[in-house]
């Protein structure tokens, strides 16, 4: 298997060094790696992901691998994803806190998110984060014990407001006058709604891990 599969060229040397550092731990943890998430693999250690974490850019790693990648590199700043080089400002755990051995990973995730989840982001970075954050937000929206009820109510009210605007004959750009261009304001409203939901979800994840 190609050891540099999916790794961005600028990160290959750092990942190679980190992989060597983690090599001695792989045999000892092999049993745990196959106990959970047998359909997911980590591009850093090339094994099945243990305590998997998804980044805001949508890439998955072992919790210990991505934390080690952060500490092995420049722990004073947010890392860039080893695969796509996008700035990673949020770790999304895909495992339960009650799993054996998960406490330290959760503590490290909490530390990382507390440091970097609130840093300023450009509109392009927010757009790139949308698929991952919205997927997590709507999945938890309809799951038992998922999102806070207050967050669900806020999303529901936003959706109702957007639907009322889309159904209203009062538009900034009436379709009857501007034709297809009249739909631009509708798309803009939907876009702002999705951005707002992703921002709210980012705040919820950070607050939940800080509890």
Helices and strands as residue ranges (DSSP letters): G 9-11, H 12-26, H 30-35, E 52-55, E 60-62, H 63-72, E 91-93, H 102-116, H 123-141, H 149-167, H 175-178, G 179-183, H 184-209
